[in-house]
């Protein structure tokens, strides 16, 4: 049985993400899209910790490791044929489908990780560490994610992917969509983290199950959007690259 890695530092998280990305490259798995994006975010957090840009860099590293561990646990559970949370199970199942466009695969991963994993990890940080300045550091990651959207879009456009087409046809529509989703998701995650932190430990599992069900419902809307967006998705799917490895490598 494949063991689940348990990194203790951001560098360790990056190494595990590299293992996941390599596994996806071998399998030509679309799950590598989110893994590659997540690696970029993690490296960005590490750079900002090293540069002293957070109120408490060591606390942000602890959050990063705890947060990443939930994704790592989910990935290796599905790899072993076990079932992760409902939100991750849905995202992983969609990864075996070639109909969704790249953006949908990314949003499914971000949805599970931000709307479910982030509040759980953040609540644990609030339980065990001084909360002073934590909200500021928490929301500072929004700026990092927004910058990465632009950066990654420019880079993967060189692979002839759909984002280049969207830029030509509709301007920064995709960027606005991602930024809006991320902003709302992280605001919601902060509220959920505070709610969990305020609850006694024995009451948290039921609330977490409710968050999981809600996150799963959001995933269903991302995967099968309304008819207007669905038609656009179909058109974009015809023009984006089918070379899964090229997409992952460009994003990495």
HELIX and SHEET records of a PDB file:
HELIX    1   1 UNK A   10  UNK A   27  1                                  18    
HELIX    2   2 UNK A   31  UNK A   50  1                                  20    
HELIX    3   3 UNK A   57  UNK A   79  1                                  23    
HELIX    4   4 UNK A   86  UNK A   94  1                                   9    
HELIX    5   5 UNK A  102  UNK A  112  1                                  11    
HELIX    6   6 UNK A  113  UNK A  118  3                                   6    
HELIX    7   7 UNK A  119  UNK A  128  1                                  10    
HELIX    8   8 UNK A  134  UNK A  156  1                                  23    
HELIX    9   9 UNK A  157  UNK A  159  5                                   3    
HELIX   10  10 UNK A  162  UNK A  170  1                                   9    
HELIX   11  11 UNK A  173  UNK A  198  1                                  26    
HELIX   12  12 UNK A  201  UNK A  223  1                                  23    
HELIX   13  13 UNK A  227  UNK A  239  1                                  13    
HELIX   14  14 UNK A  244  UNK A  251  1                                   8    
END                                                                             
